Amino acid sequence: MKATQILHEHGQSLWLDNITRGLLDSGQIQHYIDRYAVTGLTSNPSIFDKAIESGYYDDAIRDKSGTGCSDEELFFELAIEDLRRAADEFLPVHERTDGVDGWVSLEVSPLLAHDTAATIEAAKALYARAARPNLLIKIPGTAEGLPAITECIASGVPVNVTLLFSAEQYEAAADAYLAGVERRVEGELDPAVASVASVFMSRWDAAVAERVPEELKEQLGLAVGLATYRAYRQLVDSERVQRVQNSGARVQRLLWASTRTRDPAASDTLYVHGLAAPFTINTMPDATLQAFYDHGEVGEPMPADGGDCDAMLARFREAGVDMTKLAAKLQADGAKSFVAAWNDLLGRIAAQRTTLT
C-alpha cells in the first residue's frame, strides 16, 4: 500500500495545492483522487498566474475579453469555472464524509487583507457566486481579517483561514471562528459551518537558514508545528468547543500549508512525514505529493502534548531567534507576497488580453 493511502487511513487528509484547467481537462485531479487518496485542494494567485502564462487559458480570455469586464473580474470568472469543476469532482468525498472533507478553496483579493468590511463583502459575494456547498473562501488571519472571519462564519460562509504561522496566530484564528459559530448558536441557526486554519510551515526554516547552527537547520518548522498541534488538541478538548459541538457545530480543522521542502539537501517529504496527525490536513504541490506517493514513509503521529517542541524552540531562542517577532514578520511578508503575486496575475491577464485581442 502506498504511503499516501496509509496516511489517509491514519486519519490525515491529503489535499492538492494546485489547480489548473489543464489538470481538470486531462483527468489528473480525478487520478489523484482515485490513486493518491487526495480528498481536497487549495489554490492561490501564483498557481493561476503560471497556468495563464502557459497559454492554456488563451481561448477563454479571448472569449471573455469582449464583455467589458475588468482584469480582476475576468480572473474570478476563470477561477470560479475551474473551482466549480473541481468541487464537483470532490463532491462524492464531501457527501461521503458528511461535509468533513472534499473541499476546494478560493481566495478573496489579497489587496483586501487589511480591509475588514471589503473582505466580508467579497467573501460573501464569491461564495454565493460559486454556488458550491464544498467551497471554502480563503481569508487571511491578519488583525483585520479576524473579525471578517467571525462575520463570515456567522453568515454561513465556510472559511479557510490563511497566512497563519504560529500557535498564537492559530489560536486567534480559532477564536474568531468559534465566535462566529457561537453567534449562530445564539441565533438558533445551524452552527455546522466548516472552516480550516492553514498554518504555513517551510517559510520558518527558510527564514532562519542563514542564522542558526547546522544542527538546527530544517528543525524550526516542525517544532512550530508540534506547538501548534498541541494548541489544536487542547482547543478540541476544551469546554468551549464541546459546548458548541453539543449544539451541532463542527471543529475547525488544522491544515498544514507551505509543505514543499525548500532546501534541496533536505528530505523532499520532510513536512509530510513530520506533520502526520489524525483529523488534520496536509496540502501539498504536485511534486511533493508524487514524492510522498513514490517513496514516502508514515511514522508515528505527532504527539498531542507537543513532544519536545518546547526544548527545541528554546534552542532557537538561544540562537537569537525571536519567535514572536519572526511570526509577525512572516505573516506581514506573506501578505505582501500575496499582493505581489496578485498584481503579477492581473498584469499577466492584461497582457494576454492585449495580445489576444
C-alpha positions, 0 to 999 in steps of 0.5 A: 500500500502506498504511503499516501493511502496509509496516511489517509487511513491514519486519519490525515487528509491529503489535499492538492495545492494546485489547480489548473484547467489543464489538470481538470481537462486531462483527468489528473485531479480525478487520478489523484483522487482515485490513486493518491487518496487526495480528498481536497485542494487549495489554490492561490494567485501564483498557481493561476498566474503560471497556468495563464502564462502557459497559454492554456487559458488563451481561448477563454480570455479571448472569449471573455475579453469582449464583455467589458469586464475588468482584469480582476473580474475576468480572473474570478470568472476563470477561477470560479469555472475551474473551482466549480469543476473541481468541487464537483469532482470532490463532491462524492468525498464531501457527501461521503464524509458528511461535509468533513472533507472534499473541499476546494478553496478560493481566495478573496483579493489579497489587496483586501487583507487589511480591509475588514468590511471589503473582505466580508463583502467579497467573501460573501459575494464569491461564495454565493457566486460559486454556488458550491456547498464544498467551497471554502473562501480563503481569508487571511488571519491578519488583525483585520481579517479576524473579525471578517472571519467571525462575520463570515462564519456567522453568515454561513460562509465556510472559511479557510483561514490563511497566512497563519504561522504560529500557535498564537496566530492559530489560536486567534484564528480559532477564536474568531471562528468559534465566535462566529459559530457561537453567534449562530448558536445564539441565533438558533441557526445551524452552527455546522459551518466548516472552516480550516486554519492553514498554518504555513510551515517551510517559510520558518526554516527558510527564514532562519537558514542563514542564522542558526547552527547546522544542527538546527537547520530544517528543525524550526518548522516542525517544532512550530508545528508540534506547538501548534498541534498541541494548541489544536488538541487542547482547543478540541478538548476544551469546554468551549468547543464541546459546548458548541459541538453539543449544539451541532457545530463542527471543529475547525480543522488544522491544515498544514500549508507551505509543505514543499521542502525548500532546501534541496539537501533536505528530505523532499517529504520532510513536512509530510512525514513530520506533520502526520496527525489524525483529523488534520490536513496536509496540502501539498504541490504536485511534486511533493505529493508524487514524492510522498506517493513514490517513496514516502514513509508514515511514522508515528503521529505527532504527539498531542502534548507537543513532544519536545517542541518546547526544548527545541524552540528554546534552542532557537531562542538561544540562537537569537531567534525571536519567535514572536517577532519572526511570526509577525514578520512572516505573516506581514511578508506573506501578505505582501507576497500575496499582493505581489503575486496578485498584481503579477496575475492581473498584469499577466491577464492584461497582457494576454488580453492585449495580445489576444485581442 
